Amino acid sequence: MSPAAAPISLRVFLADDHPVVLAGVKALIGADPEMTIVGDACDGRSALSLATELKPDIVILDISMPGLNGTKVAELLRAACPQSKILALTVHEDRGYLRQLLELGVAGYVLKRSAAEELIRAIRAVAAGGIYLDPAIAGKVLGGIPQKTTVVALSAIADLSERETEVLRLTAGGHSHKAVAAELRISVKSVETYKARAMEKLGFDSRVQLVRYAAGKGWLGES
């Protein structure tokens, strides 16, 4: 009998300008046998350059960094390396930051004060294709999520097709149009069309609205 294949490690890249935080995050991730740190940076420009080169599975990104702030790094990295999932690790609890990053396609948002309890869970969630929001701040953006009956009613009124629903579910989970196209075996153009049609039916014009809807539907923990 051949030996079982070793589990594939998640390749993680870290970007934070505070040495103590960086050391703490390295210790957390280093203790997990299913995760490997492939690089780190302490400023925005280095983070963008190295992450683009290394193409990690997960980028843990501080929002406030010198040279190029984390929000801009996230925007540029999403375009340059769409297969990498971005997880924001920050002290900022302002709803504006969270909404802005969700709109940019960031897959997770963890507060530094919660890192010891939440970071590993967050990494696993976004790696599986979900969105992870720190419980301490999630309510600020997801507050007022419709009850399940309301969501079901909205879906019925919108009359989404099965394919439109699939596209929205994957998009809400942080997948790029290219990744959705590959998953569903359709063209990128078709993905864009299905998404636009579904968003129009639901009356949505932002990713934040889509995330709220996906949370109500129970999609965010799905791969």
C-alpha positions in Angstrom: 0.0 0.0 0.0 1.4 3.4 -1.0 1.8 6.0 1.8 -1.0 8.6 2.0 -0.2 11.9 0.2 0.9 14.7 2.5 -1.7 17.5 2.8 -1.1 20.5 0.6 -0.1 23.5 2.7 -1.8 26.8 2.2 0.8 29.3 1.0 0.5 32.5 3.1 2.1 35.9 2.5 2.2 38.5 5.3 2.4 42.3 5.1 2.5 44.5 8.2 4.8 47.3 9.2 4.7 46.5 12.9 7.5 44.0 13.8 5.7 42.7 16.9 2.4 42.1 15.0 4.4 40.4 12.2 6.2 38.1 14.6 2.9 37.2 16.4 1.2 36.4 13.1 4.2 34.3 12.0 4.0 32.3 15.2 0.2 31.7 14.8 0.5 30.5 11.3 3.8 28.6 11.9 2.1 26.5 14.5 -0.4 25.2 11.9 1.0 22.2 9.9 -1.4 23.0 7.0 0.0 26.5 6.4 3.3 27.7 5.1 4.6 31.3 5.2 6.1 32.0 1.8 7.2 35.6 2.3 6.6 38.9 4.2 6.9 42.6 3.7 6.8 45.7 5.9 5.7 48.3 3.4 3.0 48.6 0.7 5.2 48.6 -2.4 7.3 45.7 -1.3 4.1 43.8 -0.4 2.6 44.4 -3.8 5.8 43.4 -5.6 6.5 40.3 -3.6 3.0 39.0 -3.5 2.6 39.4 -7.2 5.8 37.5 -7.8 5.0 34.7 -5.2 1.3 34.3 -6.0 0.4 32.9 -2.6 -3.0 31.4 -1.8 -3.6 33.9 1.0 -2.3 37.5 1.5 -2.7 38.8 5.0 -2.6 42.6 4.6 -2.3 45.4 7.0 -4.4 48.4 5.9 -2.1 51.2 7.3 1.4 50.7 5.8 4.0 53.2 4.6 4.8 53.7 0.9 1.4 52.4 -0.4 -1.5 51.9 1.9 -3.2 48.5 2.2 -6.3 49.6 0.4 -4.4 50.5 -2.7 -2.3 47.3 -2.4 -5.5 45.3 -2.3 -6.9 47.0 -5.4 -3.7 46.5 -7.4 -3.2 43.0 -6.1 -6.7 41.9 -7.1 -5.9 42.9 -10.6 -2.4 41.5 -10.8 -2.9 38.3 -8.9 -6.7 37.5 -8.8 -6.1 33.9 -7.6 -4.8 35.1 -4.3 -7.3 35.7 -1.5 -6.8 38.8 0.5 -7.4 38.9 4.2 -7.2 42.4 5.8 -5.7 42.4 9.3 -6.2 45.8 10.9 -6.9 48.0 13.9 -9.6 49.9 12.0 -13.1 49.2 13.1 -14.7 51.9 10.9 -17.5 50.7 8.7 -16.1 52.8 5.8 -12.9 50.7 5.6 -14.8 47.5 5.7 -17.2 48.5 2.9 -14.4 49.9 0.7 -12.4 46.7 1.0 -15.4 44.5 0.3 -16.1 46.5 -2.8 -12.5 45.9 -3.9 -13.0 42.1 -3.5 -11.1 41.5 -0.2 -12.3 38.1 1.1 -11.7 38.6 4.9 -11.5 41.3 7.5 -10.0 40.5 11.0 -9.2 43.0 13.8 -5.8 42.8 15.2 -7.2 42.6 18.7 -9.0 39.4 17.7 -6.2 37.8 15.7 -5.3 35.2 18.3 -8.8 33.8 18.3 -10.0 34.6 14.7 -7.0 34.6 12.3 -6.6 30.9 11.6 -10.4 30.4 11.3 -10.5 33.4 8.9 -7.6 32.0 6.7 -9.4 28.6 6.4 -12.7 30.3 5.5 -11.4 32.5 2.7 -9.2 29.6 1.4 -12.3 27.5 1.1 -13.9 30.3 -1.0 -16.0 32.0 1.7 -15.9 35.5 3.1 -14.9 36.0 6.7 -15.8 39.1 8.7 -14.6 39.6 12.3 -17.6 39.1 14.5 -16.8 42.3 16.3 -17.4 44.4 13.1 -19.6 42.2 10.9 -22.8 43.7 12.2 -21.7 47.1 11.1 -21.9 46.1 7.5 -24.3 43.2 7.7 -26.7 44.9 10.1 -30.2 44.6 8.9 -29.8 41.4 7.0 -33.2 40.3 6.0 -34.7 37.3 7.9 -34.6 34.1 5.9 -38.2 34.3 4.9 -37.6 37.8 3.5 -34.6 36.7 1.6 -36.5 33.7 0.1 -39.3 36.1 -0.9 -36.8 38.5 -2.5 -35.3 35.6 -4.4 -38.7 34.5 -5.6 -39.6 38.0 -6.7 -36.3 38.5 -8.5 -36.8 35.1 -10.2 -33.1 34.3 -10.6 -32.2 31.5 -12.8 -30.1 28.6 -11.5 -27.1 29.9 -13.4 -27.5 33.4 -12.2 -27.7 32.1 -8.7 -24.5 30.1 -9.1 -22.7 33.1 -10.5 -23.8 35.3 -7.6 -22.9 32.7 -5.0 -19.4 32.3 -6.3 -18.9 36.0 -6.8 -20.0 36.8 -3.3 -17.5 34.2 -2.1 -14.7 36.3 -3.5 -14.1 34.4 -6.8 -13.0 36.5 -9.8 -14.9 36.4 -13.1 -12.2 34.1 -14.6 -12.5 31.7 -11.6 -16.3 31.6 -11.8 -16.0 30.9 -15.6 -13.6 28.0 -15.0 -15.8 26.6 -12.2 -19.0 26.7 -14.2 -17.3 26.0 -17.6 -18.7 29.0 -19.3 -17.0 32.1 -20.8 -16.0 35.2 -18.8 -18.4 37.2 -20.9 -21.2 34.9 -19.9 -20.3 35.3 -16.2 -20.4 39.1 -16.6 -23.8 38.9 -18.3 -25.3 36.5 -15.7 -24.0 38.6 -12.8 -25.2 41.9 -14.3 -28.6 40.4 -15.0 -28.9 39.0 -11.5 -27.8 42.2 -9.8 -30.3 44.2 -11.9 -33.1 41.8 -10.9 -32.2 42.2 -7.2 -31.8 46.0 -7.5 -28.2 45.8 -6.3 -25.5 48.2 -7.4 -22.6 47.3 -5.0 -20.7 44.3 -3.7 -21.7 45.2 -0.1 -25.3 44.6 -1.0 -24.4 41.3 -2.6 -22.5 40.3 0.5 -25.4 41.1 2.8 -27.7 39.1 0.5 -25.2 36.2 0.4 -25.0 36.2 4.3 -28.7 36.0 4.5 -28.8 33.1 2.1 -26.0 31.3 4.1 -23.6 31.3 1.2 -20.6 32.8 2.8 -19.3 29.6 4.5 -19.6 27.6 1.3 -16.7 26.9 -1.1 
